[in-house]
């Protein structure tokens, strides 16, 4: 049985990775950076699947957040204005 102490940061990083994808944007970016740090520390101390998966999810969250931050003012906001107005 795996001790919970060895997976705590990996599980936290995984959870933050999922949240970063859900809240993509400025909030998601902050969540993803914190989650990625947790996962990298987890992988340095004791490699786990949750830590590796969490790191991947956080990287996806960072990329998705960057895309939304860059594309929102240029494409999404004008489209929403056309639909609502």
Secondary structure as the mmCIF struct_conf table of DSSP 4:
data_model
#
loop_
_struct_conf.conf_type_id
_struct_conf.id
_struct_conf.beg_label_comp_id
_struct_conf.beg_label_asym_id
_struct_conf.beg_label_seq_id
_struct_conf.end_label_comp_id
_struct_conf.end_label_asym_id
_struct_conf.end_label_seq_id
HELX_RH_3T_P HELX_RH_3T_P1 UNK A 4 UNK A 6
TURN_TY1_P TURN_TY1_P1 UNK A 7 UNK A 7
HELX_RH_AL_P HELX_RH_AL_P1 UNK A 8 UNK A 22
TURN_TY1_P TURN_TY1_P2 UNK A 23 UNK A 25
HELX_RH_AL_P HELX_RH_AL_P2 UNK A 26 UNK A 45
BEND BEND1 UNK A 46 UNK A 46
HELX_RH_AL_P HELX_RH_AL_P3 UNK A 49 UNK A 71
HELX_RH_PI_P HELX_RH_PI_P1 UNK A 72 UNK A 76
HELX_RH_AL_P HELX_RH_AL_P4 UNK A 77 UNK A 84
#
